[in-house]
Amino acid sequence: MADLFWPGDERAGSHFTTEDFLGAMLAVEEEWLGAEVGWVVDAHDVALEAESGGNPVIPLVKRIRETYPNAHRGLTSQDVVDSALMRMAESAVTTLRRDLATVVRRLADLAEAHRDTPMVARTLTQHAVPTTFGFRVAAWLTAVLDADDDLARLAFPQQLGGAAGTRAAIVELGREVPAGVPRWHTTRAPVTRLGDALAGCTDACARIANDVVTMSRPEIGELAEGSGGGSSTMPNKANPTLSVLVRRAALTTPQLAATLHLAAAQQVDDRADGGWHAEWATLRDLVRRTLVAASQTATLVADLRVDADRMAATLAAAGEAVLAEQRSMTDDPAPTYFGDAGAYVDHVVARAKGSLG
C-alpha cells in the first residue's frame, strides 16, 4: 500500500497490513476449529470494536461464533494474536530472504568483477592505504550474508497456552496440543529475536547505502545510482535517492527493535498488562520498513554504476601518502599493497554462492 509518510511502502506488499492480520487470525481460528469455514469479516468493524477489550480477537470471536458457537473454545486472545503474528512474520521473512538473495547474487558478481580494481581505502574519512573495490563489495556482502543467516535461524512458534498458560480449558475439553508447541505468553524471545534479525537486515543494507551516498558525491564520483532521483528545484541534480531511503530505514528500525525488548522486559504475572499490546504495531512498522529497505537495496545494487577509472585516478592522486605504511614495512616495496584482499574476496564470494545453492 502507498504511504505518503514512508515513500516506497508499497514494496512491502500486503505483509502486516490490517487485512493480513485479520486473515491470519481467522486462519488460526479455523485451524483450531478443524474446519475451513471461509468466514467473511469486515476488518474495519473489528478494528472499531477492538478498543473496548484491548485487542481485536474479542470482536472477531463475537462474529465467528454467530455461525460456529464452539469456535475459539480453549483459546485465549493472546493465543490467536501471537500465532497470527508468527504466521505473518514467517511469510514476510520468506519474502525478505528472497530479496536478500537477489542482493547477494548481484554483490557476488560485483565482487568478482572488481576483485582487482584498485581504489583508495578510507578510514575515519581520510585516505589510508590502497585497496580494491572488490574488497569493499565483499564487506557489503559479508554483512548481508550474516543478516540472512540470522533470519534463517528464526523460529515462528504457535502460541497455545490458554488463559494463563496452564492450558486448563484445553485439557478440560480433551484437546491434544501437538508436541513441542511452546507457551510463551510472558517469555517473548520469538518476538525479540525476530526484531533483532530485522534490524540486522537494515544494518546490512545501510552499510551499502552509506558507501553509495559518500562515493557518489561529485568530488568523489566513484559510484552512482543507476537512475538518481530528481530535485523539485534543481533539474540538474541526480540524488542518490534509494540510498537515502535505505538509510532512513536503518535510522529507525533499531528503536523499533528496542521497543520489543522493552515490552519483553515489562512482562508481568502470567499475561502482560501493556507490554504485549505494544508489540503489534511495532512489529508491523519494523517488518514493513525492513522489507522496503531490502527491496530498495536490491534495486540499488542491480543498477549501481562503478567508475573504475575514477577510482584509479583518486588512488594515483593520493600519491606517496597511501604508501607510507608499506614503506615502513620494507625497503623494497611491491608495486601493489593489497595484502590478501583478493583471497578474502574469493572466500566471501564462495560463501555467497554456497548460500544460493
C-alpha positions in Angstrom: 0.0 0.0 0.0 1.2 3.5 -0.8 2.1 5.7 2.2 2.9 9.4 1.9 4.8 9.2 5.2 7.0 6.3 4.0 7.7 6.6 0.3 8.2 3.1 -1.2 6.0 1.4 1.4 4.1 -0.4 -1.4 7.2 -2.5 -1.9 6.2 -4.4 1.3 3.0 -5.6 -0.4 0.3 -6.9 1.8 2.6 -8.1 4.6 1.4 -6.9 8.1 -1.5 -4.9 6.7 -4.8 -4.8 8.6 -6.2 -7.3 6.2 -3.2 -9.6 6.5 -3.6 -9.5 10.3 -7.3 -10.3 10.2 -6.7 -13.2 7.7 -4.0 -14.7 9.9 -6.2 -14.5 13.0 -9.1 -16.2 11.1 -6.7 -18.9 9.9 -5.7 -19.6 13.5 -9.3 -19.9 14.5 -10.1 -22.2 11.5 -7.1 -24.4 12.3 -8.2 -24.7 16.0 -11.8 -25.4 14.9 -10.6 -28.0 12.4 -12.6 -26.7 9.5 -12.1 -24.4 6.6 -15.0 -22.1 7.2 -14.2 -19.1 5.0 -15.6 -16.6 7.4 -16.1 -13.1 5.9 -15.4 -10.5 8.5 -15.1 -6.7 8.0 -11.7 -5.6 9.3 -12.8 -2.0 9.8 -15.7 -3.1 12.1 -13.4 -5.4 14.1 -10.9 -2.6 14.5 -13.5 -0.1 15.7 -14.7 -2.5 18.4 -11.2 -3.7 19.5 -10.6 -0.8 22.0 -13.3 -2.0 24.5 -11.5 -5.3 25.1 -8.0 -4.1 24.3 -7.4 -6.5 21.4 -9.1 -7.4 18.0 -9.8 -11.0 18.9 -12.8 -10.3 21.2 -14.9 -8.7 18.4 -13.6 -11.2 15.9 -14.8 -14.1 18.0 -18.1 -12.5 18.6 -18.7 -12.6 14.8 -17.4 -16.0 14.0 -19.5 -17.6 16.8 -22.6 -16.4 15.0 -22.1 -19.3 12.7 -19.8 -21.6 14.8 -20.7 -21.3 18.5 -17.9 -23.6 19.5 -15.2 -21.6 17.8 -12.3 -20.4 19.9 -13.1 -22.6 22.9 -10.0 -23.3 24.9 -8.0 -20.4 23.4 -7.4 -17.0 24.8 -6.9 -13.8 22.8 -3.2 -13.9 23.1 -3.0 -17.4 21.6 -4.7 -16.1 18.5 -2.8 -12.8 18.2 0.6 -14.3 18.8 0.0 -17.2 16.5 -1.2 -14.8 13.8 1.8 -12.6 14.2 4.2 -15.5 13.8 2.3 -16.7 10.7 2.6 -13.2 9.2 6.2 -12.9 10.2 7.2 -16.3 8.6 5.6 -15.2 5.3 7.3 -11.8 5.5 10.7 -13.3 6.2 10.3 -15.6 3.2 9.8 -12.6 1.0 12.7 -10.7 2.8 15.1 -13.6 2.2 14.2 -13.7 -1.4 15.1 -10.0 -1.8 18.3 -10.5 0.1 19.2 -13.4 -2.2 18.9 -11.0 -5.1 21.3 -8.6 -3.3 23.7 -11.5 -2.6 23.7 -12.6 -6.2 24.5 -9.2 -7.5 27.1 -8.4 -4.9 28.9 -11.6 -5.6 29.0 -10.7 -9.3 30.3 -7.2 -8.5 33.0 -8.5 -6.1 34.3 -11.0 -8.7 34.2 -8.4 -11.5 36.1 -5.9 -9.4 38.3 -8.3 -7.4 41.4 -6.4 -8.5 40.0 -3.0 -9.2 42.3 -0.6 -7.3 40.9 2.3 -5.2 42.0 4.1 -2.1 40.8 2.9 1.3 39.4 5.5 3.6 39.5 5.3 7.4 38.0 8.0 9.6 37.0 9.7 6.3 40.7 10.1 5.2 42.8 8.3 2.7 44.5 5.3 4.2 46.1 2.5 2.1 45.3 1.0 -1.3 42.5 -1.5 -1.5 40.2 -2.9 -4.2 36.6 -2.2 -4.9 36.0 -5.9 -4.8 37.2 -6.0 -1.2 34.8 -3.2 -0.4 31.9 -5.1 -2.0 33.0 -8.3 -0.1 32.5 -6.3 3.1 29.0 -5.4 2.0 28.3 -8.9 1.0 29.5 -10.3 4.3 27.0 -8.1 6.2 24.1 -9.3 4.0 25.1 -12.9 4.4 25.3 -12.6 8.2 21.9 -10.9 8.3 20.4 -13.7 6.2 21.9 -16.3 8.5 20.2 -14.7 11.4 16.9 -14.8 9.5 17.4 -18.5 8.7 17.8 -19.3 12.4 14.4 -17.8 13.4 11.5 -19.9 14.7 7.9 -18.9 14.3 6.1 -20.9 17.1 2.4 -21.1 17.6 1.0 -19.9 20.9 -1.3 -22.3 22.7 -1.4 -21.6 26.4 -4.9 -20.7 27.2 -6.0 -18.1 29.7 -2.8 -18.2 31.9 -0.5 -20.6 30.2 -1.7 -23.7 32.0 -3.9 -24.9 29.1 -6.6 -25.6 31.7 -9.6 -25.2 29.3 -7.8 -27.1 26.6 -7.3 -30.1 29.0 -10.9 -29.9 30.2 -12.1 -30.1 26.6 -9.9 -33.1 26.0 -8.0 -31.3 23.2 -4.5 -32.5 22.4 -1.8 -29.9 21.7 0.9 -31.0 19.2 4.2 -32.0 20.9 6.7 -29.2 21.1 4.3 -26.3 20.9 5.6 -23.8 23.5 3.9 -21.5 25.9 5.5 -18.1 25.6 2.9 -15.7 26.9 5.4 -13.8 29.0 8.7 -15.1 27.6 9.0 -13.1 24.4 12.1 -14.4 22.8 10.4 -15.3 19.5 9.4 -11.6 19.1 12.7 -10.0 20.2 14.8 -12.4 18.1 12.7 -11.5 15.1 13.1 -7.8 15.9 16.9 -8.2 16.2 17.2 -10.1 12.9 15.1 -7.5 11.1 17.2 -4.6 12.4 20.3 -6.6 11.4 19.0 -6.6 7.8 18.6 -2.8 7.7 22.1 -2.5 9.2 23.5 -4.6 6.4 21.5 -2.7 3.7 22.6 0.7 5.2 26.2 -0.5 5.0 25.9 -0.4 1.3 23.8 2.7 1.1 26.2 4.7 3.2 29.1 4.0 0.9 27.0 4.8 -2.2 25.9 8.1 -0.7 29.5 9.0 0.1 31.2 7.7 -3.0 28.6 9.3 -5.3 29.4 12.8 -4.1 30.6 14.8 -7.2 34.0 15.4 -5.7 34.5 11.6 -5.4 32.4 10.3 -8.2 33.4 6.6 -7.9 29.9 5.3 -7.7 26.5 6.4 -8.9 22.9 5.1 -8.6 21.6 3.8 -11.9 18.8 6.4 -12.0 19.3 9.0 -9.3 16.3 10.9 -8.0 15.5 14.4 -9.1 15.0 17.7 -7.2 11.9 19.9 -7.0 14.0 23.0 -7.7 17.3 21.9 -9.4 16.6 19.8 -12.5 20.3 19.1 -13.0 20.6 17.0 -9.8 20.6 13.2 -9.6 20.3 12.5 -5.9 21.2 9.0 -4.5 17.5 8.6 -3.5 17.4 4.9 -3.0 20.4 5.0 -0.8 18.9 7.8 1.2 15.7 5.9 1.7 17.6 2.8 2.8 19.5 4.8 5.4 16.2 6.2 6.6 15.0 2.7 7.5 18.2 1.9 9.3 17.9 5.0 11.3 14.5 4.0 12.7 14.5 0.2 12.9 16.9 -0.2 15.9 14.5 1.9 18.0 11.6 -0.4 17.0 13.6 -3.5 18.0 14.4 -1.8 21.2 10.7 -1.3 21.9 10.2 -5.0 21.5 12.9 -5.6 24.1 11.4 -3.0 26.4 8.0 -4.8 26.0 9.6 -8.1 26.8 11.2 -6.6 29.9 7.9 -5.3 31.1 6.2 -8.7 31.2 4.5 -9.4 34.5 2.4 -12.2 36.1 1.1 -14.7 33.6 -0.2 -12.2 31.0 1.2 -8.8 30.5 -0.6 -5.5 31.0 0.5 -3.4 28.0 3.9 -5.0 27.1 2.1 -7.5 24.8 -0.1 -4.8 23.3 2.9 -2.6 22.4 4.3 -5.3 20.1 1.7 -5.4 17.3 2.1 -2.0 15.6 5.8 -2.0 16.4 6.3 -5.3 14.6 4.2 -4.0 11.7 6.4 -1.0 11.2 9.6 -3.0 11.7 8.6 -5.7 9.2 7.4 -3.4 6.5 10.3 -1.0 6.8 12.8 -3.8 6.6 11.0 -5.3 3.5 11.0 -1.9 1.8 14.7 -1.4 2.6 15.7 -4.8 1.3 13.7 -4.3 -1.9 15.2 -0.9 -2.5 18.7 -2.3 -1.8 18.1 -4.9 -4.5 17.2 -2.2 -7.0 20.2 -0.1 -5.9 22.8 -2.8 -6.4 21.3 -4.1 -9.6 21.7 -0.7 -11.3 24.8 0.5 -9.5 27.3 2.3 -11.7 31.0 1.8 -10.9 33.6 4.2 -12.3 36.8 2.2 -12.1 38.8 4.9 -13.9 37.8 7.4 -11.3 38.8 5.1 -8.5 42.2 4.5 -10.1 42.7 8.3 -10.6 41.9 9.1 -7.0 44.3 6.4 -5.8 47.0 7.8 -8.1 46.4 11.4 -6.9 46.8 10.3 -3.3 50.4 9.8 -4.1 53.0 8.7 -1.6 50.7 9.2 1.4 48.9 5.9 0.8 52.2 4.0 0.7 53.5 5.3 4.0 52.6 2.2 5.9 54.1 0.0 3.2 57.4 1.9 3.2 57.6 1.5 7.0 57.5 -2.3 6.5 60.0 -2.8 3.7 62.8 -1.1 1.8 61.7 -2.9 -1.4 58.0 -2.2 -1.7 55.9 -4.2 -4.1 54.0 -2.4 -6.9 50.7 -3.1 -5.1 49.9 -3.2 -1.5 46.6 -5.1 -1.3 47.6 -7.7 1.3 45.3 -10.7 1.0 42.3 -8.7 -0.3 41.9 -11.0 -3.3 41.8 -14.1 -1.1 39.2 -12.5 1.1 37.0 -11.6 -1.9 37.3 -15.2 -3.2 36.3 -16.6 0.3 33.2 -14.4 0.6 32.1 -15.0 -3.0 32.3 -18.7 -2.4 30.2 -18.4 0.8 27.7 -16.4 -1.2 27.4 -19.0 -3.9 27.1 -21.7 -1.3 24.2 -19.8 0.3 22.4 -19.5 -3.0 22.8 -23.2 -3.7 
